[in-house]
């Protein structure tokens, strides 16, 4: 199932959220930027550079001001507690690849059909 990330109706990007840990309520997946990604990229780069509590607080304040909305492909909103877009540092990562990670208690993210 595909998920869209939007800011004021502009598509920031999409992800399948291929990796899901229902016990921890964390889902992540390859993030494919849309036209609106350039508008939010500076905020998410703050996350990569946040090495202390103050920097992390500044990042969260800036991110929350974006008023991002995650929706399923059907348009149904998905409630999230945390949302990050970060560079993939894994060994198999393609240079410059991005990952969307969300923390959510929204049941629609954890249903069996969402894991297909």
Buried (B, 14 or more C-beta within 10 A) or exposed (E): BEBBBBBEEEBBBBBBBEEBEEEEBBBBBBBBBBEBBEEBEEBBBBBEEBEEEEEBEBBBEBBEEBEBBBBBEEEEEBEBEEBBBBBBEEEEEEEEBBBBBBBBEBEBBBEEEBEE
